Protein backbone atom coordinates (compact mmCIF):
# COMPACT_ATOMS: atom_id res chain seq x y z
CA UNK A 1 0.00 0.00 0.00
CA UNK A 2 1.22 3.50 -0.78
CA UNK A 3 0.10 6.13 1.69
CA UNK A 4 1.00 9.79 1.62
CA UNK A 5 0.06 12.04 4.50
CA UNK A 6 0.78 15.65 5.30
CA UNK A 7 1.46 17.20 8.68
CA UNK A 8 -0.54 20.11 10.05
CA UNK A 9 0.32 22.61 12.75
CA UNK A 10 -2.90 23.38 14.59
CA UNK A 11 -3.45 26.11 17.17
CA UNK A 12 -6.27 25.49 19.64
CA UNK A 13 -8.11 28.71 20.55
CA UNK A 14 -11.41 29.45 22.30
CA UNK A 15 -13.34 29.48 19.03
CA UNK A 16 -11.89 26.10 17.96
CA UNK A 17 -8.82 24.73 16.20
CA UNK A 18 -7.07 26.83 13.52
CA UNK A 19 -4.73 25.31 10.93
CA UNK A 20 -1.54 27.37 10.96
CA UNK A 21 0.63 25.46 8.49
CA UNK A 22 0.45 22.32 6.35
CA UNK A 23 3.67 20.39 5.71
CA UNK A 24 4.07 18.15 2.69
CA UNK A 25 5.71 15.46 4.83
CA UNK A 26 4.42 14.15 8.14
CA UNK A 27 7.84 12.97 9.34
CA UNK A 28 6.91 9.78 11.20
CA UNK A 29 10.19 7.94 10.62
CA UNK A 30 11.38 8.30 14.21
CA UNK A 31 8.20 7.13 15.90
CA UNK A 32 7.68 4.30 13.39
CA UNK A 33 11.25 3.07 13.91
CA UNK A 34 10.93 3.30 17.70
CA UNK A 35 7.56 1.52 17.88
CA UNK A 36 7.88 -0.85 14.93
CA UNK A 37 4.38 0.23 13.87
CA UNK A 38 3.11 1.81 10.66
CA UNK A 39 1.71 4.92 12.37
CA UNK A 40 0.50 6.63 9.17
CA UNK A 41 -1.72 3.63 8.44
CA UNK A 42 -3.02 3.58 12.01
CA UNK A 43 -3.95 7.28 11.79
CA UNK A 44 -5.72 6.73 8.47
CA UNK A 45 -7.68 3.75 9.82
CA UNK A 46 -8.74 5.78 12.86
CA UNK A 47 -9.92 8.68 10.69
CA UNK A 48 -11.83 6.38 8.32
CA UNK A 49 -13.57 4.70 11.25
CA UNK A 50 -14.43 7.89 13.15
CA UNK A 51 -14.99 10.56 10.48
CA UNK A 52 -18.55 11.80 10.18
CA UNK A 53 -19.84 13.16 6.84
CA UNK A 54 -20.69 16.88 6.75
CA UNK A 55 -19.22 17.44 10.21
CA UNK A 56 -16.70 20.21 9.67
CA UNK A 57 -16.20 23.82 10.59
CA UNK A 58 -14.24 25.16 7.63
CA UNK A 59 -14.06 28.95 7.68
CA UNK A 60 -12.39 31.17 5.15
CA UNK A 61 -10.78 30.04 1.93
CA UNK A 62 -9.88 26.40 1.53
CA UNK A 63 -8.58 24.17 -1.21
CA UNK A 64 -9.48 20.90 0.52
CA UNK A 65 -10.25 18.14 -1.94
CA UNK A 66 -11.53 14.64 -1.32
CA UNK A 67 -10.00 11.94 -3.51
CA UNK A 68 -11.65 8.57 -4.00
Buried (B, 14 or more C-beta within 10 A) or exposed (E): EEEEBEEEEEEEEEEEEEEEEEEEEBEBEEEBEEEEEBBBEEBBEEEEEEEEEEEEEEEEEEEEEEEE
